[in-house]
Amino acid sequence: MSCYSCSAKFGFLKKEIGCEVCGFAFCQKCCKKREIRSDNDDRKQKLTCNNCYQHLTGNKPSIQETSPPLAHKK
């Protein structure tokens, strides 16, 4: 398996992390624990990938950031 964002191969030193929002598998570089503010202004720590974090915080991601790497296309 490999990271959904950067296509890095998982192994002994590179662990697989699941985004709590989209559920895809990412490496530690592409999925981090971040503070997310909900609609009622509560703040929670969630493991989120870069794309989901941008979506949840209101930043519109570019097409390049939302397209999966070529290794994941069918």
N, CA, C and O atoms as a Tripos MOL2 file, in Angstrom:
@<TRIPOS>MOLECULE
protein
  296   295    74     0     0
PROTEIN
NO_CHARGES

@<TRIPOS>ATOM
      1 N           0.8470   -1.1860    0.0000 N.3       1 MET1
      2 CA          0.0000    0.0000    0.0000 C.3       1 MET1
      3 C           0.8910    1.2480    0.0000 C.2       1 MET1
      4 O           2.0650    1.2060    0.3690 O.2       1 MET1
      5 N           0.2910    2.3430   -0.4240 N.am      2 SER2
      6 CA          1.0270    3.6040   -0.4560 C.3       2 SER2
      7 C           0.1030    4.7560   -0.0650 C.2       2 SER2
      8 O          -1.1200    4.6150   -0.0700 O.2       2 SER2
      9 N           0.7020    5.8910    0.2700 N.am      3 CYS3
     10 CA         -0.0270    7.0910    0.6780 C.3       3 CYS3
     11 C          -0.9210    7.5680   -0.4660 C.2       3 CYS3
     12 O          -0.4800    7.6460   -1.6120 O.2       3 CYS3
     13 N          -2.1590    7.8810   -0.1560 N.am      4 TYR4
     14 CA         -3.1180    8.3340   -1.1600 C.3       4 TYR4
     15 C          -2.7200    9.6860   -1.7570 C.2       4 TYR4
     16 O          -3.0920    9.9990   -2.8870 O.2       4 TYR4
     17 N          -1.9690   10.4810   -1.0020 N.am      5 SER5
     18 CA         -1.6070   11.8160   -1.4680 C.3       5 SER5
     19 C          -0.2640   11.8490   -2.2030 C.2       5 SER5
     20 O          -0.1820   12.3490   -3.3240 O.2       5 SER5
     21 N           0.7810   11.3210   -1.5760 N.am      6 CYS6
     22 CA          2.1200   11.4470   -2.1700 C.3       6 CYS6
     23 C           2.6550   10.1370   -2.7480 C.2       6 CYS6
     24 O           3.7460   10.1230   -3.3170 O.2       6 CYS6
     25 N           1.9230    9.0550   -2.6160 N.am      7 SER7
     26 CA          2.2820    7.7240   -3.1380 C.3       7 SER7
     27 C           3.5030    7.0960   -2.4750 C.2       7 SER7
     28 O           4.0780    6.1560   -3.0230 O.2       7 SER7
     29 N           3.9150    7.5980   -1.2990 N.am      8 ALA8
     30 CA          5.0270    6.9840   -0.5660 C.3       8 ALA8
     31 C           4.6020    5.5930   -0.0900 C.2       8 ALA8
     32 O           3.4850    5.4100    0.3940 O.2       8 ALA8
     33 N           5.4880    4.6330   -0.2290 N.am      9 LYS9
     34 CA          5.2020    3.2520    0.1760 C.3       9 LYS9
     35 C           5.2470    3.1410    1.7000 C.2       9 LYS9
     36 O           6.1540    3.6770    2.3360 O.2       9 LYS9
     37 N           4.2670    2.4430    2.2860 N.am     10 PHE10
     38 CA          4.2610    2.1960    3.7210 C.3      10 PHE10
     39 C           5.2070    1.0510    4.0370 C.2      10 PHE10
     40 O           5.3750    0.1290    3.2390 O.2      10 PHE10
     41 N           5.8190    1.1180    5.1990 N.am     11 GLY11
     42 CA          6.7450    0.0790    5.6170 C.3      11 GLY11
     43 C           7.0300    0.2000    7.1000 C.2      11 GLY11
     44 O           6.2450    0.7730    7.8550 O.2      11 GLY11
     45 N           8.1670   -0.3480    7.5060 N.am     12 PHE12
     46 CA          8.5370   -0.3520    8.9190 C.3      12 PHE12
     47 C           8.7140    1.0660    9.4630 C.2      12 PHE12
     48 O           8.2800    1.3510   10.5780 O.2      12 PHE12
     49 N           9.3330    1.9440    8.7070 N.am     13 LEU13
     50 CA          9.5860    3.3140    9.1590 C.3      13 LEU13
     51 C           8.5000    4.3000    8.7400 C.2      13 LEU13
     52 O           8.3560    5.3460    9.3720 O.2      13 LEU13
     53 N           7.7520    4.0050    7.7190 N.am     14 LYS14
     54 CA          6.6900    4.9060    7.2480 C.3      14 LYS14
     55 C           5.3460    4.2410    7.5260 C.2      14 LYS14
     56 O           4.9330    3.3260    6.8140 O.2      14 LYS14
     57 N           4.6680    4.7160    8.5780 N.am     15 LYS15
     58 CA          3.4200    4.1100    9.0310 C.3      15 LYS15
     59 C           2.2160    4.6650    8.2770 C.2      15 LYS15
     60 O           2.2130    5.8100    7.8240 O.2      15 LYS15
     61 N           1.2030    3.8260    8.1590 N.am     16 GLU16
     62 CA         -0.0600    4.1960    7.5170 C.3      16 GLU16
     63 C          -0.9740    4.8440    8.5560 C.2      16 GLU16
     64 O          -1.1440    4.3220    9.6580 O.2      16 GLU16
     65 N          -1.5640    5.9960    8.1900 N.am     17 ILE17
     66 CA         -2.4810    6.7150    9.0730 C.3      17 ILE17
     67 C          -3.7760    6.9480    8.3110 C.2      17 ILE17
     68 O          -3.7470    7.3390    7.1450 O.2      17 ILE17
     69 N          -4.8980    6.7130    8.9520 N.am     18 GLY18
     70 CA         -6.1920    6.9300    8.3140 C.3      18 GLY18
     71 C          -6.7540    8.2980    8.6420 C.2      18 GLY18
     72 O          -6.7930    8.6890    9.8090 O.2      18 GLY18
     73 N          -7.1930    9.0310    7.6250 N.am     19 CYS19
     74 CA         -7.8490   10.3250    7.8390 C.3      19 CYS19
     75 C          -9.2080   10.0670    8.4810 C.2      19 CYS19
     76 O          -9.9680    9.2310    7.9910 O.2      19 CYS19
     77 N          -9.5260   10.7670    9.5650 N.am     20 GLU20
     78 CA        -10.7930   10.5840   10.2640 C.3      20 GLU20
     79 C         -11.9690   11.1790    9.4980 C.2      20 GLU20
     80 O         -13.1220   10.9400    9.8580 O.2      20 GLU20
     81 N         -11.7000   11.9420    8.4580 N.am     21 VAL21
     82 CA        -12.7730   12.5680    7.6870 C.3      21 VAL21
     83 C         -13.0960   11.7510    6.4390 C.2      21 VAL21
     84 O         -14.2440   11.3530    6.2460 O.2      21 VAL21
     85 N         -12.1040   11.4980    5.5930 N.am     22 CYS22
     86 CA        -12.3580   10.7880    4.3300 C.3      22 CYS22
     87 C         -12.0940    9.2870    4.4180 C.2      22 CYS22
     88 O         -12.6300    8.5210    3.6170 O.2      22 CYS22
     89 N         -11.2780    8.8560    5.3770 N.am     23 GLY23
     90 CA        -11.0010    7.4400    5.5620 C.3      23 GLY23
     91 C          -9.8810    6.8700    4.7060 C.2      23 GLY23
     92 O          -9.5630    5.6890    4.8460 O.2      23 GLY23
     93 N          -9.2760    7.6490    3.8330 N.am     24 PHE24
     94 CA         -8.1760    7.1570    3.0060 C.3      24 PHE24
     95 C          -6.8980    7.0240    3.8440 C.2      24 PHE24
     96 O          -6.7830    7.6270    4.9110 O.2      24 PHE24
     97 N          -5.9460    6.2320    3.3530 N.am     25 ALA25
     98 CA         -4.6820    5.9930    4.0430 C.3      25 ALA25
     99 C          -3.6260    6.9920    3.5810 C.2      25 ALA25
    100 O          -3.4500    7.2170    2.3840 O.2      25 ALA25
    101 N          -2.9250    7.5890    4.5500 N.am     26 PHE26
    102 CA         -1.9030    8.5940    4.2790 C.3      26 PHE26
    103 C          -0.6670    8.3200    5.1210 C.2      26 PHE26
    104 O          -0.7220    7.5550    6.0840 O.2      26 PHE26
    105 N           0.4490    8.9470    4.7550 N.am     27 CYS27
    106 CA          1.6640    8.8990    5.5720 C.3      27 CYS27
    107 C           1.5850   10.0250    6.6110 C.2      27 CYS27
    108 O           0.6710   10.8490    6.5730 O.2      27 CYS27
    109 N           2.5500   10.0510    7.5380 N.am     28 GLN28
    110 CA          2.5490   11.0600    8.5960 C.3      28 GLN28
    111 C           2.7290   12.4710    8.0630 C.2      28 GLN28
    112 O           2.2740   13.4300    8.6870 O.2      28 GLN28
    113 N           3.3850   12.6130    6.9180 N.am     29 LYS29
    114 CA          3.5940   13.9370    6.3240 C.3      29 LYS29
    115 C           2.2800   14.5130    5.7810 C.2      29 LYS29
    116 O           2.0600   15.7240    5.8270 O.2      29 LYS29
    117 N           1.4190   13.6390    5.2720 N.am     30 CYS30
    118 CA          0.1930   14.0780    4.6010 C.3      30 CYS30
    119 C          -1.0480   14.0290    5.4900 C.2      30 CYS30
    120 O          -2.1060   14.5130    5.0850 O.2      30 CYS30
    121 N          -0.9450   13.4600    6.6880 N.am     31 CYS31
    122 CA         -2.0970   13.3630    7.5950 C.3      31 CYS31
    123 C          -1.6170   13.6660    9.0080 C.2      31 CYS31
    124 O          -0.7950   12.9360    9.5600 O.2      31 CYS31
    125 N          -2.1330   14.7470    9.5930 N.am     32 LYS32
    126 CA         -1.6750   15.1900   10.9070 C.3      32 LYS32
    127 C          -2.8600   15.4560   11.8230 C.2      32 LYS32
    128 O          -3.9780   15.6750   11.3570 O.2      32 LYS32
    129 N          -2.6070   15.4350   13.1340 N.am     33 LYS33
    130 CA         -3.6370   15.7830   14.1130 C.3      33 LYS33
    131 C          -3.7270   17.3010   14.1570 C.2      33 LYS33
    132 O          -2.7560   17.9870   14.4740 O.2      33 LYS33
    133 N          -4.9090   17.8100   13.8320 N.am     34 ARG34
    134 CA         -5.1040   19.2590   13.7550 C.3      34 ARG34
    135 C          -6.3690   19.6590   14.4840 C.2      34 ARG34
    136 O          -7.2790   18.8550   14.6870 O.2      34 ARG34
    137 N          -6.4000   20.9200   14.8700 N.am     35 GLU35
    138 CA         -7.5730   21.4530   15.5530 C.3      35 GLU35
    139 C          -8.6040   21.8800   14.5190 C.2      35 GLU35
    140 O          -8.3190   22.6880   13.6360 O.2      35 GLU35
    141 N          -9.8010   21.3280   14.6420 N.am     36 ILE36
    142 CA        -10.8980   21.6340   13.7280 C.3      36 ILE36
    143 C         -11.9980   22.3250   14.5130 C.2      36 ILE36
    144 O         -12.3900   21.8570   15.5820 O.2      36 ILE36
    145 N         -12.4940   23.4220   13.9960 N.am     37 ARG37
    146 CA        -13.5850   24.1500   14.6460 C.3      37 ARG37
    147 C         -14.9030   23.7090   14.0250 C.2      37 ARG37
    148 O         -15.0660   23.7430   12.8050 O.2      37 ARG37
    149 N         -15.8480   23.2920   14.8770 N.am     38 SER38
    150 CA        -17.1500   22.8430   14.3810 C.3      38 SER38
    151 C         -18.0930   24.0330   14.2210 C.2      38 SER38
    152 O         -17.7300   25.1730   14.5140 O.2      38 SER38
    153 N         -19.3140   23.7500   13.7490 N.am     39 ASP39
    154 CA        -20.3030   24.8100   13.5150 C.3      39 ASP39
    155 C         -20.6720   25.5570   14.7950 C.2      39 ASP39
    156 O         -20.9440   26.7570   14.7510 O.2      39 ASP39
    157 N         -20.6850   24.8580   15.9370 N.am     40 ASN40
    158 CA        -21.0430   25.5210   17.1950 C.3      40 ASN40
    159 C         -19.8070   26.0620   17.9210 C.2      40 ASN40
    160 O         -19.8460   26.2810   19.1320 O.2      40 ASN40
    161 N         -18.7240   26.2760   17.1920 N.am     41 ASP41
    162 CA        -17.4730   26.8920   17.6590 C.3      41 ASP41
    163 C         -16.6870   26.0270   18.6420 C.2      41 ASP41
    164 O         -15.7850   26.5290   19.3130 O.2      41 ASP41
    165 N         -17.0140   24.7250   18.7400 N.am     42 ASP42
    166 CA        -16.2040   23.8040   19.5360 C.3      42 ASP42
    167 C         -14.9420   23.4750   18.7470 C.2      42 ASP42
    168 O         -14.9640   23.4310   17.5170 O.2      42 ASP42
    169 N         -13.8580   23.2470   19.4510 N.am     43 ARG43
    170 CA        -12.6010   22.8730   18.7960 C.3      43 ARG43
    171 C         -12.2510   21.4500   19.1890 C.2      43 ARG43
    172 O         -12.2600   21.1020   20.3700 O.2      43 ARG43
    173 N         -11.9430   20.6290   18.1940 N.am     44 LYS44
    174 CA        -11.5820   19.2360   18.4270 C.3      44 LYS44
    175 C         -10.3200   18.9040   17.6500 C.2      44 LYS44
    176 O         -10.0770   19.4530   16.5760 O.2      44 LYS44
    177 N          -9.5210   18.0020   18.2020 N.am     45 GLN45
    178 CA         -8.3330   17.5000   17.5170 C.3      45 GLN45
    179 C          -8.7410   16.2980   16.6780 C.2      45 GLN45
    180 O          -9.3520   15.3640   17.2000 O.2      45 GLN45
    181 N          -8.4170   16.3020   15.3930 N.am     46 LYS46
    182 CA         -8.7230   15.1960   14.4960 C.3      46 LYS46
    183 C          -7.5330   14.9230   13.6000 C.2      46 LYS46
    184 O          -6.8020   15.8370   13.2180 O.2      46 LYS46
    185 N          -7.3450   13.6440   13.2680 N.am     47 LEU47
    186 CA         -6.3580   13.2730   12.2590 C.3      47 LEU47
    187 C          -6.9760   13.5720   10.9080 C.2      47 LEU47
    188 O          -7.9300   12.9080   10.5020 O.2      47 LEU47
    189 N          -6.4490   14.5580   10.2090 N.am     48 THR48
    190 CA         -7.0110   14.9290    8.9130 C.3      48 THR48
    191 C          -5.9100   15.0530    7.8690 C.2      48 THR48
    192 O          -4.8030   15.5090    8.1530 O.2      48 THR48
    193 N          -6.2460   14.6340    6.6580 N.am     49 CYS49
    194 CA         -5.3140   14.8120    5.5450 C.3      49 CYS49
    195 C          -5.3240   16.2880    5.1440 C.2      49 CYS49
    196 O          -6.2050   17.0460    5.5490 O.2      49 CYS49
    197 N          -4.3540   16.6750    4.3590 N.am     50 ASN50
    198 CA         -4.2380   18.0770    3.9430 C.3      50 ASN50
    199 C          -5.4750   18.5510    3.1840 C.2      50 ASN50
    200 O          -5.9350   19.6750    3.3890 O.2      50 ASN50
    201 N          -6.0190   17.7010    2.3090 N.am     51 ASN51
    202 CA         -7.1710   18.0790    1.5050 C.3      51 ASN51
    203 C          -8.4140   18.2870    2.3830 C.2      51 ASN51
    204 O          -9.1200   19.2820    2.2200 O.2      51 ASN51
    205 N          -8.6860   17.3650    3.3070 N.am     52 CYS52
    206 CA         -9.8490   17.4920    4.1900 C.3      52 CYS52
    207 C          -9.7020   18.6980    5.1130 C.2      52 CYS52
    208 O         -10.6790   19.3930    5.3890 O.2      52 CYS52
    209 N          -8.4830   18.9470    5.5900 N.am     53 TYR53
    210 CA         -8.2570   20.1000    6.4520 C.3      53 TYR53
    211 C          -8.5750   21.3970    5.7130 C.2      53 TYR53
    212 O          -9.2210   22.2870    6.2660 O.2      53 TYR53
    213 N          -8.1290   21.5020    4.4790 N.am     54 GLN54
    214 CA         -8.4230   22.6950    3.6880 C.3      54 GLN54
    215 C          -9.9220   22.8290    3.4530 C.2      54 GLN54
    216 O         -10.4650   23.9330    3.5090 O.2      54 GLN54
    217 N         -10.5860   21.7190    3.1940 N.am     55 HIS55
    218 CA        -12.0320   21.7460    2.9610 C.3      55 HIS55
    219 C         -12.7800   22.1710    4.2340 C.2      55 HIS55
    220 O         -13.7000   22.9860    4.1650 O.2      55 HIS55
    221 N         -12.3930   21.6280    5.3850 N.am     56 LEU56
    222 CA        -13.0740   21.9320    6.6440 C.3      56 LEU56
    223 C         -12.8200   23.3510    7.1330 C.2      56 LEU56
    224 O         -13.6600   23.9260    7.8260 O.2      56 LEU56
    225 N         -11.6730   23.9220    6.7830 N.am     57 THR57
    226 CA        -11.3570   25.2710    7.2490 C.3      57 THR57
    227 C         -11.7930   26.3510    6.2680 C.2      57 THR57
    228 O         -11.5890   27.5380    6.5210 O.2      57 THR57
    229 N         -12.3890   25.9490    5.1560 N.am     58 GLY58
    230 CA        -12.9110   26.9230    4.2100 C.3      58 GLY58
    231 C         -11.9640   27.3120    3.1040 C.2      58 GLY58
    232 O         -12.3380   28.0860    2.2230 O.2      58 GLY58
    233 N         -10.7500   26.8010    3.1200 N.am     59 ASN59
    234 CA         -9.8110   27.0760    2.0310 C.3      59 ASN59
    235 C         -10.1550   26.1800    0.8620 C.2      59 ASN59
    236 O         -10.2700   24.9660    1.0320 O.2      59 ASN59
    237 N         -10.3190   26.7440   -0.3110 N.am     60 LYS60
    238 CA        -10.6530   25.9540   -1.4890 C.3      60 LYS60
    239 C          -9.3810   25.3470   -2.0610 C.2      60 LYS60
    240 O          -8.4930   26.0800   -2.4960 O.2      60 LYS60
    241 N          -9.2730   23.9910   -2.0690 N.am     61 PRO61
    242 CA         -8.0600   23.3730   -2.6060 C.3      61 PRO61
    243 C          -7.9820   23.5080   -4.1160 C.2      61 PRO61
    244 O          -9.0020   23.6230   -4.7960 O.2      61 PRO61
    245 N          -6.7700   23.4950   -4.6270 N.am     62 SER62
    246 CA         -6.5920   23.5680   -6.0710 C.3      62 SER62
    247 C          -6.8810   22.2050   -6.6940 C.2      62 SER62
    248 O          -6.9790   21.2040   -5.9840 O.2      62 SER62
    249 N          -7.0180   22.1640   -8.0140 N.am     63 ILE63
    250 CA         -7.2920   20.9060   -8.7080 C.3      63 ILE63
    251 C          -6.1580   19.9180   -8.4610 C.2      63 ILE63
    252 O          -6.4100   18.7240   -8.3000 O.2      63 ILE63
    253 N          -4.9260   20.3890   -8.4290 N.am     64 GLN64
    254 CA         -3.7730   19.5140   -8.2150 C.3      64 GLN64
    255 C          -3.8610   18.8260   -6.8560 C.2      64 GLN64
    256 O          -3.4920   17.6570   -6.7440 O.2      64 GLN64
    257 N          -4.3400   19.5150   -5.8200 N.am     65 GLU65
    258 CA         -4.4180   18.9380   -4.4830 C.3      65 GLU65
    259 C          -5.5650   17.9490   -4.3460 C.2      65 GLU65
    260 O          -5.5170   17.0810   -3.4740 O.2      65 GLU65
    261 N          -6.6000   18.0500   -5.1830 N.am     66 THR66
    262 CA         -7.7390   17.1510   -5.0580 C.3      66 THR66
    263 C          -7.6330   15.9380   -5.9650 C.2      66 THR66
    264 O          -8.3460   14.9560   -5.7550 O.2      66 THR66
    265 N          -6.7710   15.9760   -6.9600 N.am     67 SER67
    266 CA         -6.6160   14.8470   -7.8690 C.3      67 SER67
    267 C          -5.7230   13.7890   -7.2400 C.2      67 SER67
    268 O          -4.6550   14.1180   -6.7220 O.2      67 SER67
    269 N          -6.1410   12.5100   -7.2730 N.am     68 PRO68
    270 CA         -5.2810   11.4670   -6.7230 C.3      68 PRO68
    271 C          -4.0530   11.2690   -7.5990 C.2      68 PRO68
    272 O          -4.0880   11.5830   -8.7890 O.2      68 PRO68
    273 N          -2.9730   10.7540   -7.0300 N.am     69 PRO69
    274 CA         -1.7810   10.5020   -7.8370 C.3      69 PRO69
    275 C          -2.0590    9.4800   -8.9270 C.2      69 PRO69
    276 O          -3.0000    8.6940   -8.8220 O.2      69 PRO69
    277 N          -1.2430    9.4910   -9.9690 N.am     70 LEU70
    278 CA         -1.4480    8.5930  -11.1020 C.3      70 LEU70
    279 C          -1.4700    7.1270  -10.6900 C.2      70 LEU70
    280 O          -2.1460    6.3240  -11.3320 O.2      70 LEU70
    281 N          -0.7560    6.7640   -9.6490 N.am     71 ALA71
    282 CA         -0.7060    5.3720   -9.2060 C.3      71 ALA71
    283 C          -2.0670    4.8870   -8.7100 C.2      71 ALA71
    284 O          -2.2970    3.6790   -8.6470 O.2      71 ALA71
    285 N          -2.9640    5.7910   -8.3610 N.am     72 HIS72
    286 CA         -4.2630    5.4120   -7.8240 C.3      72 HIS72
    287 C          -5.3760    5.4650   -8.8610 C.2      72 HIS72
    288 O          -6.4990    5.0500   -8.5750 O.2      72 HIS72
    289 N          -5.0890    5.9680  -10.0630 N.am     73 LYS73
    290 CA         -6.1150    6.0380  -11.1020 C.3      73 LYS73
    291 C          -6.2710    4.6860  -11.7690 C.2      73 LYS73
    292 O          -5.2940    3.9570  -11.9410 O.2      73 LYS73
    293 N          -7.4890    4.3490  -12.1430 N.am     74 LYS74
    294 CA         -7.7650    3.0610  -12.7910 C.3      74 LYS74
    295 C          -7.7670    3.1960  -14.2910 C.2      74 LYS74
    296 O          -7.9810    2.2130  -14.9990 O.2      74 LYS74
@<TRIPOS>BOND
     1     1     2 1
     2     2     3 1
     3     3     4 2
     4     3     5 am
     5     5     6 1
     6     6     7 1
     7     7     8 2
     8     7     9 am
     9     9    10 1
    10    10    11 1
    11    11    12 2
    12    11    13 am
    13    13    14 1
    14    14    15 1
    15    15    16 2
    16    15    17 am
    17    17    18 1
    18    18    19 1
    19    19    20 2
    20    19    21 am
    21    21    22 1
    22    22    23 1
    23    23    24 2
    24    23    25 am
    25    25    26 1
    26    26    27 1
    27    27    28 2
    28    27    29 am
    29    29    30 1
    30    30    31 1
    31    31    32 2
    32    31    33 am
    33    33    34 1
    34    34    35 1
    35    35    36 2
    36    35    37 am
    37    37    38 1
    38    38    39 1
    39    39    40 2
    40    39    41 am
    41    41    42 1
    42    42    43 1
    43    43    44 2
    44    43    45 am
    45    45    46 1
    46    46    47 1
    47    47    48 2
    48    47    49 am
    49    49    50 1
    50    50    51 1
    51    51    52 2
    52    51    53 am
    53    53    54 1
    54    54    55 1
    55    55    56 2
    56    55    57 am
    57    57    58 1
    58    58    59 1
    59    59    60 2
    60    59    61 am
    61    61    62 1
    62    62    63 1
    63    63    64 2
    64    63    65 am
    65    65    66 1
    66    66    67 1
    67    67    68 2
    68    67    69 am
    69    69    70 1
    70    70    71 1
    71    71    72 2
    72    71    73 am
    73    73    74 1
    74    74    75 1
    75    75    76 2
    76    75    77 am
    77    77    78 1
    78    78    79 1
    79    79    80 2
    80    79    81 am
    81    81    82 1
    82    82    83 1
    83    83    84 2
    84    83    85 am
    85    85    86 1
    86    86    87 1
    87    87    88 2
    88    87    89 am
    89    89    90 1
    90    90    91 1
    91    91    92 2
    92    91    93 am
    93    93    94 1
    94    94    95 1
    95    95    96 2
    96    95    97 am
    97    97    98 1
    98    98    99 1
    99    99   100 2
   100    99   101 am
   101   101   102 1
   102   102   103 1
   103   103   104 2
   104   103   105 am
   105   105   106 1
   106   106   107 1
   107   107   108 2
   108   107   109 am
   109   109   110 1
   110   110   111 1
   111   111   112 2
   112   111   113 am
   113   113   114 1
   114   114   115 1
   115   115   116 2
   116   115   117 am
   117   117   118 1
   118   118   119 1
   119   119   120 2
   120   119   121 am
   121   121   122 1
   122   122   123 1
   123   123   124 2
   124   123   125 am
   125   125   126 1
   126   126   127 1
   127   127   128 2
   128   127   129 am
   129   129   130 1
   130   130   131 1
   131   131   132 2
   132   131   133 am
   133   133   134 1
   134   134   135 1
   135   135   136 2
   136   135   137 am
   137   137   138 1
   138   138   139 1
   139   139   140 2
   140   139   141 am
   141   141   142 1
   142   142   143 1
   143   143   144 2
   144   143   145 am
   145   145   146 1
   146   146   147 1
   147   147   148 2
   148   147   149 am
   149   149   150 1
   150   150   151 1
   151   151   152 2
   152   151   153 am
   153   153   154 1
   154   154   155 1
   155   155   156 2
   156   155   157 am
   157   157   158 1
   158   158   159 1
   159   159   160 2
   160   159   161 am
   161   161   162 1
   162   162   163 1
   163   163   164 2
   164   163   165 am
   165   165   166 1
   166   166   167 1
   167   167   168 2
   168   167   169 am
   169   169   170 1
   170   170   171 1
   171   171   172 2
   172   171   173 am
   173   173   174 1
   174   174   175 1
   175   175   176 2
   176   175   177 am
   177   177   178 1
   178   178   179 1
   179   179   180 2
   180   179   181 am
   181   181   182 1
   182   182   183 1
   183   183   184 2
   184   183   185 am
   185   185   186 1
   186   186   187 1
   187   187   188 2
   188   187   189 am
   189   189   190 1
   190   190   191 1
   191   191   192 2
   192   191   193 am
   193   193   194 1
   194   194   195 1
   195   195   196 2
   196   195   197 am
   197   197   198 1
   198   198   199 1
   199   199   200 2
   200   199   201 am
   201   201   202 1
   202   202   203 1
   203   203   204 2
   204   203   205 am
   205   205   206 1
   206   206   207 1
   207   207   208 2
   208   207   209 am
   209   209   210 1
   210   210   211 1
   211   211   212 2
   212   211   213 am
   213   213   214 1
   214   214   215 1
   215   215   216 2
   216   215   217 am
   217   217   218 1
   218   218   219 1
   219   219   220 2
   220   219   221 am
   221   221   222 1
   222   222   223 1
   223   223   224 2
   224   223   225 am
   225   225   226 1
   226   226   227 1
   227   227   228 2
   228   227   229 am
   229   229   230 1
   230   230   231 1
   231   231   232 2
   232   231   233 am
   233   233   234 1
   234   234   235 1
   235   235   236 2
   236   235   237 am
   237   237   238 1
   238   238   239 1
   239   239   240 2
   240   239   241 am
   241   241   242 1
   242   242   243 1
   243   243   244 2
   244   243   245 am
   245   245   246 1
   246   246   247 1
   247   247   248 2
   248   247   249 am
   249   249   250 1
   250   250   251 1
   251   251   252 2
   252   251   253 am
   253   253   254 1
   254   254   255 1
   255   255   256 2
   256   255   257 am
   257   257   258 1
   258   258   259 1
   259   259   260 2
   260   259   261 am
   261   261   262 1
   262   262   263 1
   263   263   264 2
   264   263   265 am
   265   265   266 1
   266   266   267 1
   267   267   268 2
   268   267   269 am
   269   269   270 1
   270   270   271 1
   271   271   272 2
   272   271   273 am
   273   273   274 1
   274   274   275 1
   275   275   276 2
   276   275   277 am
   277   277   278 1
   278   278   279 1
   279   279   280 2
   280   279   281 am
   281   281   282 1
   282   282   283 1
   283   283   284 2
   284   283   285 am
   285   285   286 1
   286   286   287 1
   287   287   288 2
   288   287   289 am
   289   289   290 1
   290   290   291 1
   291   291   292 2
   292   291   293 am
   293   293   294 1
   294   294   295 1
   295   295   296 2
@<TRIPOS>SUBSTRUCTURE
     1 MET1         2 RESIDUE 1 A MET
     2 SER2         6 RESIDUE 1 A SER
     3 CYS3        10 RESIDUE 1 A CYS
     4 TYR4        14 RESIDUE 1 A TYR
     5 SER5        18 RESIDUE 1 A SER
     6 CYS6        22 RESIDUE 1 A CYS
     7 SER7        26 RESIDUE 1 A SER
     8 ALA8        30 RESIDUE 1 A ALA
     9 LYS9        34 RESIDUE 1 A LYS
    10 PHE10       38 RESIDUE 1 A PHE
    11 GLY11       42 RESIDUE 1 A GLY
    12 PHE12       46 RESIDUE 1 A PHE
    13 LEU13       50 RESIDUE 1 A LEU
    14 LYS14       54 RESIDUE 1 A LYS
    15 LYS15       58 RESIDUE 1 A LYS
    16 GLU16       62 RESIDUE 1 A GLU
    17 ILE17       66 RESIDUE 1 A ILE
    18 GLY18       70 RESIDUE 1 A GLY
    19 CYS19       74 RESIDUE 1 A CYS
    20 GLU20       78 RESIDUE 1 A GLU
    21 VAL21       82 RESIDUE 1 A VAL
    22 CYS22       86 RESIDUE 1 A CYS
    23 GLY23       90 RESIDUE 1 A GLY
    24 PHE24       94 RESIDUE 1 A PHE
    25 ALA25       98 RESIDUE 1 A ALA
    26 PHE26      102 RESIDUE 1 A PHE
    27 CYS27      106 RESIDUE 1 A CYS
    28 GLN28      110 RESIDUE 1 A GLN
    29 LYS29      114 RESIDUE 1 A LYS
    30 CYS30      118 RESIDUE 1 A CYS
    31 CYS31      122 RESIDUE 1 A CYS
    32 LYS32      126 RESIDUE 1 A LYS
    33 LYS33      130 RESIDUE 1 A LYS
    34 ARG34      134 RESIDUE 1 A ARG
    35 GLU35      138 RESIDUE 1 A GLU
    36 ILE36      142 RESIDUE 1 A ILE
    37 ARG37      146 RESIDUE 1 A ARG
    38 SER38      150 RESIDUE 1 A SER
    39 ASP39      154 RESIDUE 1 A ASP
    40 ASN40      158 RESIDUE 1 A ASN
    41 ASP41      162 RESIDUE 1 A ASP
    42 ASP42      166 RESIDUE 1 A ASP
    43 ARG43      170 RESIDUE 1 A ARG
    44 LYS44      174 RESIDUE 1 A LYS
    45 GLN45      178 RESIDUE 1 A GLN
    46 LYS46      182 RESIDUE 1 A LYS
    47 LEU47      186 RESIDUE 1 A LEU
    48 THR48      190 RESIDUE 1 A THR
    49 CYS49      194 RESIDUE 1 A CYS
    50 ASN50      198 RESIDUE 1 A ASN
    51 ASN51      202 RESIDUE 1 A ASN
    52 CYS52      206 RESIDUE 1 A CYS
    53 TYR53      210 RESIDUE 1 A TYR
    54 GLN54      214 RESIDUE 1 A GLN
    55 HIS55      218 RESIDUE 1 A HIS
    56 LEU56      222 RESIDUE 1 A LEU
    57 THR57      226 RESIDUE 1 A THR
    58 GLY58      230 RESIDUE 1 A GLY
    59 ASN59      234 RESIDUE 1 A ASN
    60 LYS60      238 RESIDUE 1 A LYS
    61 PRO61      242 RESIDUE 1 A PRO
    62 SER62      246 RESIDUE 1 A SER
    63 ILE63      250 RESIDUE 1 A ILE
    64 GLN64      254 RESIDUE 1 A GLN
    65 GLU65      258 RESIDUE 1 A GLU
    66 THR66      262 RESIDUE 1 A THR
    67 SER67      266 RESIDUE 1 A SER
    68 PRO68      270 RESIDUE 1 A PRO
    69 PRO69      274 RESIDUE 1 A PRO
    70 LEU70      278 RESIDUE 1 A LEU
    71 ALA71      282 RESIDUE 1 A ALA
    72 HIS72      286 RESIDUE 1 A HIS
    73 LYS73      290 RESIDUE 1 A LYS
    74 LYS74      294 RESIDUE 1 A LYS
